[in-house]
Amino acid sequence: MRASSGAVIFAAILVLLSAGAVAQEAAQPAQAATPDADQAAADAAAEVQAVEEQKQTQLNPYPEQAKMKAGEKWKLFTDATRGLLVWDLFNSKLTIRAHARLQIDGTAARPDEHLENLTGSLGSSFDLRRLEVVAQGTIDHHLRYSVAFNLGADPGFGEVFIEGIGRGLDVFGYRVGQFRLGIFQEPFSFERVTSSYYSGFLERSLPVWTFTPGNNIGYMVHDTAHKGRMQWAVGFFTLGQQNEANSSNSVLSVTARVTGLPVYRDDGRRLLHFGASFSTRDPGSGSTQYRSRPEARFVDFFVDTGNIEAARIMLYGVEAVGVRGPFSLQAEVIASQVQGSPTGDLMFWGSYVQVGYFLTGEHRTYDKELAVFSRVAPKEEHRRGLPFKKGGPGGALELTGRISTVDLDDGVVRGGAMTDLSFGVNWYLSSTSLVKLNYIYSDVKDVGKANILLLRYQFRPLPVPGWR
């Protein structure tokens, strides 16, 4: 009985031991499987997180930029744009700097009934005056180039030229001066050589508009003397732009300009400038024509000679400019002698006087190398309000006035005579942006009168180093 009981007990112990071993073996794989399961779960969670982050990136691909203020975003945009427009190639032997210039005009004109019989209704318009795409740079550190194409009212290449840097042109070891080759402005008239972006009115005066040549193909040598107190330029030109921006149809022209600066003080706050221009021109077609709008590009022509027989044309111009602090004065007289007419030589002429005054204390800036006015920089750029406070935060405010006349009557040619009286307000928002408002009272002799109101916004970026 005892033995039987012992056997039973022993058998029970064996059974329990066997069950424990089986349980332990079953438990071991489960414990080994636990790390794999955790890894799988972690991988699944990471995948879900990656999908979520991808969705967020699609919704907001630039999270840091999204948190920026408007000014910071604008700076980021302009820096990126400049990066696309600025190139230095071949170890800087070729540099490219691209930009654009813009002028947008609004025009409202009302003729009296007598002038309306000649021109018809003038009406109002909103137009693109200039949109110039420009590339400038250097070649091999010795040449500088500029290419500008205008998409505005007078489309075409405004300028395409190269010029020397540094010493300039040498002939047998003697320095002659700086040179320029290509399509560019002929050196005639203070107002004509001054950029339209830096003039006191929307458009140039009547005699400059009517007689002076524009951008033509040519070669020019120019330089300064007497420590910048004298500037001269002479060039040979042929046909160039064939649009209203260029009154020339000459196949061969020789044009020269010389200026003197007897007074130049306080970095140009006080100056006195005198100059003279001359051009001899050969109209290839055997004829020429002079006509003029009333200093408003999008108003019809008020005076017109029609085609005149001409074998040669001689242009003469004299100019005087003065600056005394915020006050400026400029005046020119321009005459055109047309030779070869069957009825004898003809003489047409015109003149203007222009004044300007900065209410905010700035002054007209003067470029001694080219003997022209250049960019005006407000003492403080516009941020808010109006520029009536002297030196305040509203930019610069300039008042301008001008009287100009052109006479296209001589001999049997009755092209007409016109006088314009103009007043303007120029608001320089910054060194690059400007708003102009002009009123013009135009009187066409023995025909009629017109009242014209002009408005312009213009933008011209700051120049790259070495340019104006």
DODREN-792586 format. One record per residue (C-alpha): residue in three letters; x, y, z. Coordinates in steps of 0.25 Angstrom, whole numbers. Layout:
<atoms>
["ALA", [X, Y, Z]];
...
</atoms>
This chain:
<atoms>
["MET", [0, 0, 0]];
["ARG", [11, 9, 3]];
["ALA", [19, 5, -9]];
["SER", [6, 7, -17]];
["SER", [4, 21, -11]];
["GLY", [19, 25, -13]];
["ALA", [18, 21, -28]];
["VAL", [6, 29, -30]];
["ILE", [13, 41, -23]];
["PHE", [25, 39, -31]];
["ALA", [17, 38, -44]];
["ALA", [10, 51, -40]];
["ILE", [23, 58, -38]];
["LEU", [28, 53, -52]];
["VAL", [15, 58, -58]];
["LEU", [16, 72, -52]];
["LEU", [31, 73, -56]];
["SER", [27, 70, -70]];
["ALA", [16, 80, -70]];
["GLY", [26, 91, -65]];
["ALA", [36, 88, -76]];
["VAL", [26, 88, -86]];
["ALA", [21, 102, -81]];
["GLN", [35, 107, -80]];
["GLU", [37, 103, -95]];
["ALA", [24, 109, -99]];
["ALA", [28, 122, -91]];
["GLN", [42, 124, -97]];
["PRO", [37, 126, -112]];
["ALA", [27, 136, -107]];
["GLN", [38, 144, -99]];
["ALA", [47, 143, -111]];
["ALA", [36, 149, -120]];
["THR", [33, 161, -112]];
["PRO", [45, 170, -117]];
["ASP", [41, 167, -132]];
["ALA", [27, 171, -129]];
["ASP", [32, 184, -122]];
["GLN", [40, 187, -134]];
["ALA", [29, 184, -144]];
["ALA", [20, 194, -136]];
["ALA", [31, 204, -136]];
["ASP", [33, 203, -151]];
["ALA", [18, 205, -153]];
["ALA", [17, 217, -144]];
["ALA", [29, 223, -151]];
["GLU", [22, 221, -165]];
["VAL", [10, 227, -160]];
["GLN", [18, 239, -155]];
["ALA", [25, 240, -168]];
["VAL", [12, 240, -176]];
["GLU", [7, 251, -167]];
["GLU", [20, 259, -168]];
["GLN", [19, 258, -184]];
["LYS", [4, 263, -183]];
["GLN", [9, 275, -175]];
["THR", [20, 278, -184]];
["GLN", [11, 277, -196]];
["LEU", [1, 287, -189]];
["ASN", [13, 296, -184]];
["PRO", [26, 293, -192]];
["TYR", [33, 305, -185]];
["PRO", [30, 305, -170]];
["GLU", [41, 314, -166]];
["GLN", [38, 324, -177]];
["ALA", [23, 323, -174]];
["LYS", [26, 329, -160]];
["MET", [34, 341, -166]];
["LYS", [29, 355, -166]];
["ALA", [25, 362, -179]];
["GLY", [38, 370, -179]];
["GLU", [46, 358, -177]];
["LYS", [39, 350, -188]];
["TRP", [41, 362, -198]];
["LYS", [55, 362, -195]];
["LEU", [56, 347, -197]];
["PHE", [49, 349, -210]];
["THR", [58, 361, -215]];
["ASP", [71, 354, -211]];
["ALA", [66, 341, -219]];
["THR", [62, 350, -231]];
["ARG", [76, 357, -231]];
["GLY", [83, 344, -231]];
["LEU", [76, 340, -244]];
["LEU", [79, 353, -250]];
["VAL", [94, 354, -246]];
["TRP", [104, 345, -253]];
["ASP", [120, 344, -252]];
["LEU", [125, 335, -263]];
["PHE", [139, 330, -267]];
["ASN", [146, 335, -254]];
["SER", [138, 348, -255]];
["LYS", [143, 351, -269]];
["LEU", [129, 352, -273]];
["THR", [119, 359, -264]];
["ILE", [104, 360, -266]];
["ARG", [95, 369, -258]];
["ALA", [80, 369, -263]];
["HIS", [69, 378, -258]];
["ALA", [56, 386, -264]];
["ARG", [52, 400, -264]];
["LEU", [37, 405, -265]];
["GLN", [29, 417, -268]];
["ILE", [14, 417, -268]];
["ASP", [6, 429, -272]];
["GLY", [-8, 434, -271]];
["THR", [-12, 445, -281]];
["ALA", [-24, 454, -281]];
["ALA", [-25, 465, -292]];
["ARG", [-36, 475, -296]];
["PRO", [-34, 484, -308]];
["ASP", [-43, 496, -311]];
["GLU", [-52, 496, -322]];
["HIS", [-42, 502, -332]];
["LEU", [-31, 493, -329]];
["GLU", [-41, 481, -329]];
["ASN", [-44, 484, -344]];
["LEU", [-30, 481, -347]];
["THR", [-27, 469, -337]];
["GLY", [-40, 464, -334]];
["SER", [-44, 459, -320]];
["LEU", [-32, 456, -312]];
["GLY", [-38, 449, -300]];
["SER", [-31, 441, -289]];
["SER", [-22, 429, -289]];
["PHE", [-14, 420, -279]];
["ASP", [-1, 415, -286]];
["LEU", [12, 408, -285]];
["ARG", [22, 419, -288]];
["ARG", [34, 410, -286]];
["LEU", [37, 396, -281]];
["GLU", [52, 394, -283]];
["VAL", [59, 381, -281]];
["VAL", [74, 384, -279]];
["ALA", [86, 375, -278]];
["GLN", [99, 382, -274]];
["GLY", [113, 377, -270]];
["THR", [128, 376, -273]];
["ILE", [136, 368, -283]];
["ASP", [150, 363, -279]];
["HIS", [151, 375, -268]];
["HIS", [154, 385, -279]];
["LEU", [141, 387, -286]];
["ARG", [127, 391, -281]];
["TYR", [114, 388, -289]];
["SER", [100, 391, -289]];
["VAL", [88, 385, -296]];
["ALA", [74, 391, -294]];
["PHE", [61, 387, -302]];
["ASN", [49, 396, -300]];
["LEU", [35, 389, -300]];
["GLY", [27, 402, -298]];
["ALA", [22, 413, -308]];
["ASP", [35, 414, -316]];
["PRO", [39, 399, -317]];
["GLY", [53, 395, -321]];
["PHE", [67, 394, -316]];
["GLY", [69, 407, -308]];
["GLU", [84, 405, -306]];
["VAL", [94, 394, -310]];
["PHE", [108, 398, -308]];
["ILE", [122, 395, -302]];
["GLU", [132, 405, -296]];
["GLY", [145, 405, -290]];
["ILE", [148, 404, -275]];
["GLY", [160, 412, -269]];
["ARG", [170, 418, -278]];
["GLY", [162, 418, -290]];
["LEU", [167, 420, -305]];
["ASP", [181, 422, -307]];
["VAL", [187, 426, -321]];
["PHE", [202, 425, -322]];
["GLY", [203, 425, -307]];
["TYR", [195, 438, -305]];
["ARG", [182, 437, -298]];
["VAL", [171, 442, -306]];
["GLY", [159, 439, -297]];
["GLN", [148, 429, -294]];
["PHE", [142, 422, -306]];
["ARG", [128, 417, -308]];
["LEU", [123, 408, -320]];
["GLY", [109, 403, -324]];
["ILE", [95, 409, -323]];
["PHE", [94, 421, -313]];
["GLN", [90, 435, -311]];
["GLU", [97, 445, -319]];
["PRO", [104, 456, -311]];
["PHE", [95, 468, -314]];
["SER", [87, 476, -304]];
["PHE", [87, 476, -288]];
["GLU", [73, 471, -287]];
["ARG", [74, 461, -298]];
["VAL", [86, 455, -292]];
["THR", [80, 454, -278]];
["SER", [72, 442, -276]];
["SER", [57, 443, -277]];
["TYR", [57, 437, -263]];
["TYR", [64, 448, -257]];
["SER", [57, 460, -264]];
["GLY", [48, 470, -257]];
["PHE", [36, 467, -266]];
["LEU", [30, 455, -272]];
["GLU", [34, 459, -286]];
["ARG", [46, 467, -292]];
["SER", [43, 481, -296]];
["LEU", [38, 485, -310]];
["PRO", [51, 489, -317]];
["VAL", [58, 477, -311]];
["TRP", [47, 468, -316]];
["THR", [46, 474, -330]];
["PHE", [60, 475, -334]];
["THR", [70, 467, -326]];
["PRO", [75, 453, -331]];
["GLY", [73, 441, -322]];
["ASN", [80, 428, -322]];
["ASN", [88, 424, -334]];
["ILE", [99, 415, -339]];
["GLY", [112, 421, -337]];
["TYR", [126, 423, -331]];
["MET", [129, 434, -320]];
["VAL", [141, 439, -312]];
["HIS", [138, 447, -300]];
["ASP", [146, 451, -288]];
["THR", [147, 462, -277]];
["ALA", [158, 472, -274]];
["HIS", [162, 482, -264]];
["LYS", [159, 473, -252]];
["GLY", [145, 471, -257]];
["ARG", [142, 485, -260]];
["MET", [141, 483, -275]];
["GLN", [134, 471, -283]];
["TRP", [135, 469, -298]];
["ALA", [129, 458, -307]];
["VAL", [130, 456, -322]];
["GLY", [124, 445, -331]];
["PHE", [121, 439, -344]];
["PHE", [107, 433, -347]];
["THR", [98, 427, -357]];
["LEU", [84, 422, -356]];
["GLY", [79, 416, -343]];
["GLN", [65, 416, -337]];
["GLN", [54, 419, -347]];
["ASN", [43, 423, -338]];
["GLU", [38, 435, -331]];
["ALA", [49, 435, -321]];
["ASN", [59, 439, -332]];
["SER", [56, 451, -341]];
["SER", [68, 447, -350]];
["ASN", [68, 441, -363]];
["SER", [83, 444, -366]];
["VAL", [92, 434, -373]];
["LEU", [104, 441, -368]];
["SER", [105, 451, -356]];
["VAL", [116, 457, -349]];
["THR", [112, 462, -335]];
["ALA", [119, 469, -324]];
["ARG", [117, 475, -310]];
["VAL", [126, 483, -301]];
["THR", [122, 488, -287]];
["GLY", [129, 496, -276]];
["LEU", [127, 497, -261]];
["PRO", [132, 510, -256]];
["VAL", [125, 508, -243]];
["TYR", [124, 495, -235]];
["ARG", [123, 496, -220]];
["ASP", [118, 488, -208]];
["ASP", [118, 475, -216]];
["GLY", [109, 481, -226]];
["ARG", [99, 488, -217]];
["ARG", [104, 501, -225]];
["LEU", [108, 500, -239]];
["LEU", [108, 508, -252]];
["HIS", [109, 500, -265]];
["PHE", [110, 505, -280]];
["GLY", [110, 497, -293]];
["ALA", [109, 497, -308]];
["SER", [105, 486, -318]];
["PHE", [107, 485, -332]];
["SER", [103, 474, -343]];
["THR", [104, 473, -358]];
["ARG", [95, 463, -364]];
["ASP", [92, 457, -378]];
["PRO", [78, 452, -380]];
["GLY", [79, 440, -389]];
["SER", [65, 442, -395]];
["GLY", [68, 456, -399]];
["SER", [57, 461, -390]];
["THR", [54, 463, -375]];
["GLN", [42, 466, -367]];
["TYR", [40, 473, -353]];
["ARG", [28, 471, -345]];
["SER", [24, 472, -330]];
["ARG", [14, 468, -320]];
["PRO", [11, 477, -308]];
["GLU", [21, 471, -299]];
["ALA", [11, 459, -297]];
["ARG", [15, 446, -304]];
["PHE", [0, 441, -305]];
["VAL", [-6, 454, -311]];
["ASP", [-6, 456, -326]];
["PHE", [4, 465, -333]];
["PHE", [0, 480, -333]];
["VAL", [11, 485, -342]];
["ASP", [17, 479, -355]];
["THR", [25, 483, -366]];
["GLY", [22, 471, -375]];
["ASN", [34, 466, -384]];
["ILE", [44, 477, -388]];
["GLU", [55, 476, -399]];
["ALA", [68, 476, -392]];
["ALA", [82, 473, -396]];
["ARG", [89, 476, -383]];
["ILE", [84, 479, -369]];
["MET", [92, 487, -358]];
["LEU", [88, 487, -344]];
["TYR", [92, 497, -334]];
["GLY", [90, 498, -319]];
["VAL", [94, 506, -306]];
["GLU", [91, 502, -292]];
["ALA", [92, 508, -278]];
["VAL", [89, 501, -265]];
["GLY", [90, 506, -250]];
["VAL", [88, 500, -237]];
["ARG", [87, 507, -224]];
["GLY", [83, 498, -213]];
["PRO", [68, 493, -215]];
["PHE", [67, 503, -227]];
["SER", [70, 499, -241]];
["LEU", [70, 506, -254]];
["GLN", [73, 501, -268]];
["ALA", [71, 507, -282]];
["GLU", [74, 504, -296]];
["VAL", [73, 510, -310]];
["ILE", [73, 500, -322]];
["ALA", [73, 504, -337]];
["SER", [72, 495, -350]];
["GLN", [77, 500, -363]];
["VAL", [72, 492, -375]];
["GLN", [80, 494, -387]];
["GLY", [77, 490, -401]];
["SER", [62, 495, -402]];
["PRO", [58, 500, -415]];
["THR", [53, 513, -409]];
["GLY", [66, 515, -401]];
["ASP", [72, 511, -388]];
["LEU", [61, 510, -377]];
["MET", [63, 512, -362]];
["PHE", [55, 507, -351]];
["TRP", [57, 508, -336]];
["GLY", [52, 507, -322]];
["SER", [56, 510, -308]];
["TYR", [51, 507, -293]];
["VAL", [54, 511, -279]];
["GLN", [51, 502, -267]];
["VAL", [52, 504, -252]];
["GLY", [51, 494, -241]];
["TYR", [50, 495, -226]];
["PHE", [51, 484, -215]];
["LEU", [42, 487, -203]];
["THR", [48, 476, -195]];
["GLY", [62, 482, -197]];
["GLU", [69, 472, -207]];
["HIS", [76, 477, -219]];
["ARG", [78, 473, -233]];
["THR", [90, 464, -235]];
["TYR", [101, 466, -246]];
["ASP", [109, 456, -253]];
["LYS", [122, 463, -256]];
["GLU", [127, 452, -266]];
["LEU", [115, 453, -275]];
["ALA", [111, 468, -271]];
["VAL", [96, 464, -269]];
["PHE", [87, 463, -257]];
["SER", [86, 449, -250]];
["ARG", [78, 442, -240]];
["VAL", [72, 449, -228]];
["ALA", [72, 442, -215]];
["PRO", [62, 447, -204]];
["LYS", [68, 450, -191]];
["GLU", [59, 440, -185]];
["GLU", [51, 430, -193]];
["HIS", [36, 430, -193]];
["ARG", [29, 421, -182]];
["ARG", [16, 428, -179]];
["GLY", [9, 441, -180]];
["LEU", [12, 452, -190]];
["PRO", [25, 459, -193]];
["PHE", [22, 473, -187]];
["LYS", [31, 473, -175]];
["LYS", [45, 477, -178]];
["GLY", [54, 465, -178]];
["GLY", [42, 457, -172]];
["PRO", [38, 442, -175]];
["GLY", [30, 445, -188]];
["GLY", [41, 445, -198]];
["ALA", [45, 457, -206]];
["LEU", [36, 467, -213]];
["GLU", [40, 476, -225]];
["LEU", [32, 487, -232]];
["THR", [35, 490, -246]];
["GLY", [31, 500, -257]];
["ARG", [35, 502, -271]];
["ILE", [32, 510, -283]];
["SER", [36, 505, -297]];
["THR", [34, 509, -311]];
["VAL", [36, 504, -325]];
["ASP", [35, 511, -338]];
["LEU", [34, 503, -351]];
["ASP", [30, 515, -360]];
["ASP", [40, 520, -370]];
["GLY", [39, 523, -385]];
["VAL", [28, 515, -392]];
["VAL", [28, 505, -381]];
["ARG", [17, 507, -371]];
["GLY", [19, 496, -361]];
["GLY", [13, 504, -349]];
["ALA", [18, 511, -336]];
["MET", [14, 506, -323]];
["THR", [17, 510, -308]];
["ASP", [15, 502, -296]];
["LEU", [14, 506, -282]];
["SER", [16, 495, -272]];
["PHE", [15, 492, -257]];
["GLY", [19, 480, -250]];
["VAL", [20, 473, -236]];
["ASN", [30, 462, -235]];
["TRP", [29, 452, -223]];
["TYR", [42, 444, -221]];
["LEU", [37, 432, -212]];
["SER", [51, 427, -212]];
["SER", [64, 426, -220]];
["THR", [57, 417, -230]];
["SER", [42, 421, -230]];
["LEU", [36, 434, -235]];
["VAL", [22, 440, -237]];
["LYS", [21, 452, -247]];
["LEU", [9, 461, -249]];
["ASN", [9, 471, -260]];
["TYR", [-1, 481, -265]];
["ILE", [2, 487, -279]];
["TYR", [-5, 499, -286]];
["SER", [-2, 498, -300]];
["ASP", [-4, 509, -310]];
["VAL", [-3, 507, -325]];
["LYS", [-2, 520, -332]];
["ASP", [-14, 525, -340]];
["VAL", [-20, 511, -338]];
["GLY", [-25, 508, -324]];
["LYS", [-21, 504, -310]];
["ALA", [-21, 491, -301]];
["ASN", [-21, 487, -287]];
["ILE", [-13, 475, -284]];
["LEU", [-12, 467, -271]];
["LEU", [-1, 456, -269]];
["LEU", [2, 446, -258]];
["ARG", [14, 436, -258]];
["TYR", [19, 426, -249]];
["GLN", [33, 421, -252]];
["PHE", [43, 411, -246]];
["ARG", [58, 410, -249]];
["PRO", [66, 401, -240]];
["LEU", [79, 406, -234]];
["PRO", [91, 404, -243]];
["VAL", [101, 393, -242]];
["PRO", [115, 397, -238]];
["GLY", [122, 405, -249]];
["TRP", [108, 409, -256]];
["ARG", [99, 421, -254]];
</atoms>
